Amino acid sequence: MLGYWVARSKINDPVEYKKYTDRVPEIIGKFGGKVLARGGRFKILEGPEKFGRFVVIEFPSLEQAVACHASKEYQEASAFRKKNGAGEVELVIVEGGEATVR
């Protein structure tokens, strides 16, 4: 089953944050990831309005999505985002497939 990164982010320092976003597409590609949504228009229906950027990335599997996040390359790139609070991110990885109610 497919795996998805679903992220909400807030950019506090665009210059430093760009150092992160410039590196990420190549890293995601190495793990078979495909960006489905990155930035663009959005509408918050519920929850805090703290975040102004939303990202959805599809991977071949949940395991590939986890491996990408854990990779040395991604961790090095995310250090730019984390440095001095350049950006704040909430990220979940969810497995796609048939929806079930629990």
ABEGO torsion letter per residue (X at the ends): XBBBBBBBBBBABAAAAAAAAAAAAAAAAAAGBBBABBEEBBBBABEBAABABBBBBBBABAAAAAAAAABAAAAAAAAAAABGGABBBBBBBBBBEBBBBX
